[in-house]
Amino acid sequence: MTTKLLTTTALAAVLAGGLAGPALAQLSPAAMGQLNAIQQQQDLARFDALASQAELRASQDRLRTTQTLGTLNAGRAAPLPPLATTPLPPLAANPAADNLGGEMDRLNRATDGILAQSNARVRAIKPASGN
C-alpha cells in the first residue's frame, strides 16, 4: 500500500509541476521512465480492481442462483394439499327440456312453411320470365 501511495504522490508532483506546458517536455529520460512505471502500476491496480469486482459479482450471482434453486426444490418436495371439493347439487328438473322434441317439431314446421312460401314466389316469377 505504501508503494501505491508513493507512486500516486510522485505522479501528482510530476503532473502538478509539469503540466505547465514545456516543463513536461523537459523531463529527463529517467523521470519519464519513472512516470511510465507509475502509470503502468496504476493500470495494473485498476485491472486488478476490475477483476476483483467481476469475481465478486459472479460469486454473488452463484449464491443467488443456489438460493433460488434451493427454494424451488423445497417447494417441489412438499406435496400439494388435496383440493377441497364440494359435491355439486343435483340438477333440478327442467320442464322445457322435457318438451324439447315438441319445440323442434314446431320449429321444423315453421321453417318448412317459410320455405314453401318462398318456392311458390319463385314459381310465380318463372313463367313470367319466359322459361
C-alpha positions in Angstrom: 0.0 0.0 0.0 2.9 2.3 0.7 4.2 1.8 -2.8 0.9 2.9 -4.3 0.8 6.0 -2.1 4.3 6.8 -3.0 3.7 6.4 -6.7 0.5 8.4 -6.6 2.2 11.2 -4.7 5.1 11.1 -7.2 2.7 11.2 -10.1 0.8 14.1 -8.6 4.0 16.0 -8.0 5.2 15.4 -11.5 1.9 16.4 -13.1 1.3 19.4 -10.8 4.8 20.7 -11.5 5.0 19.5 -15.1 1.7 20.4 -16.6 2.8 23.9 -17.2 3.4 23.3 -20.9 7.0 22.9 -22.0 8.2 21.9 -18.5 6.7 18.4 -19.0 8.6 18.1 -22.3 11.9 18.8 -20.4 11.7 15.8 -18.2 14.7 13.6 -18.2 14.5 10.1 -19.6 14.8 8.7 -16.1 11.9 10.8 -14.9 9.8 9.7 -17.9 10.7 6.1 -17.1 9.5 6.6 -13.6 6.3 8.3 -14.8 5.7 5.4 -17.2 6.3 2.9 -14.4 3.9 4.7 -12.1 1.2 4.8 -14.8 1.7 1.1 -15.5 1.4 0.3 -11.8 -1.8 2.3 -11.7 -3.2 0.5 -14.7 -2.4 -2.9 -13.2 -4.1 -1.8 -9.9 -7.2 -0.8 -11.9 -7.3 -4.1 -13.8 -6.9 -6.0 -10.5 -9.8 -4.0 -9.0 -12.0 -4.7 -12.0 -11.1 -8.4 -11.9 -12.0 -8.5 -8.2 -15.3 -6.7 -8.8 -16.2 -9.2 -11.6 -15.2 -12.1 -9.4 -17.3 -10.7 -6.5 -20.3 -10.2 -8.9 -20.0 -13.8 -10.2 -19.9 -15.2 -6.7 -22.9 -13.2 -5.7 -24.8 -14.4 -8.8 -23.8 -18.1 -8.0 -25.1 -17.6 -4.4 -28.4 -16.1 -5.6 -28.8 -19.0 -8.1 -28.1 -21.6 -5.4 -30.6 -20.0 -3.0 -33.3 -19.8 -5.8 -32.8 -23.4 -6.7 -33.0 -24.4 -3.1 -36.2 -22.6 -2.7 -37.6 -24.2 -5.8 -36.5 -27.6 -4.8 -38.0 -27.2 -1.3 -41.3 -26.2 -2.9 -41.2 -29.2 -5.2 -40.5 -31.6 -2.4 -43.5 -30.6 -0.4 -46.7 -32.3 -1.7 -49.6 -30.2 -2.6 -52.6 -30.4 -0.2 -55.6 -32.1 -1.7 -58.1 -29.8 -3.3 -61.2 -29.2 -1.2 -64.1 -30.2 -3.5 -67.7 -29.9 -2.6 -70.3 -32.0 -4.4 -72.5 -30.3 -6.9 -76.2 -30.1 -6.1 -78.4 -32.4 -8.2 -79.8 -30.8 -11.3 -83.3 -29.6 -11.0 -85.9 -31.0 -13.4 -86.3 -28.7 -16.4 -89.8 -28.8 -17.9 -88.6 -27.0 -21.1 -86.0 -29.8 -21.7 -88.8 -32.4 -21.5 -90.7 -30.5 -24.2 -87.6 -30.1 -26.4 -88.9 -32.6 -29.0 -92.2 -30.6 -29.4 -90.3 -27.4 -29.8 -88.1 -28.9 -32.5 -91.2 -30.1 -34.4 -92.8 -26.6 -34.2 -89.5 -25.0 -35.5 -89.4 -27.5 -38.4 -93.0 -26.8 -39.4 -92.3 -23.0 -39.3 -89.2 -23.4 -41.4 -91.0 -25.7 -43.9 -93.8 -23.2 -44.2 -91.4 -20.3 -44.9 -89.6 -22.4 -47.5 -92.9 -23.4 -49.2 -93.9 -19.7 -49.5 -90.5 -18.8 -51.0 -90.8 -21.6 -53.5 -94.3 -20.5 -54.5 -93.0 -17.0 -55.1 -90.1 -18.3 -57.3 -92.5 -20.5 -59.3 -94.9 -17.5 -59.8 -92.0 -15.5 -61.3 -90.6 -18.2 -63.6 -93.5 -18.3 -66.1 -93.3 -14.5 -66.5 -89.6 -14.7 -67.5 -90.4 -16.9 -70.5 -88.7 -20.1 -69.4 
